[in-house]
Amino acid sequence: MKKNIYFILFLLIAFLMLYISRIEYGSHSLDKSMKACIIAQKKLDKNKNIQDIKSFCEKEINKKLNK
């Protein structure tokens, strides 16, 4: 019985840590995607304004996330 309690306690702590890490680092990949998109768009069209590129990337990434 005592062995089961340790196992259940371990699982609860593991789930809690995974949940916290998801909250903490969830936006990391979104930021990384935004930066990559901005760099790629700037290389493709050097004459475009950076604000236009940011708005374009936000629209495209949000469109793909809401699929």
Protein Blocks (a to p, Z undefined) as FASTA:
>chain_A
ZZmmmmmmmmmmmmmmmmmmmmmmmmmmmmmmmmmmmmmmmmmmmmbcfklmmmmmmmmm
mmmmmZZ
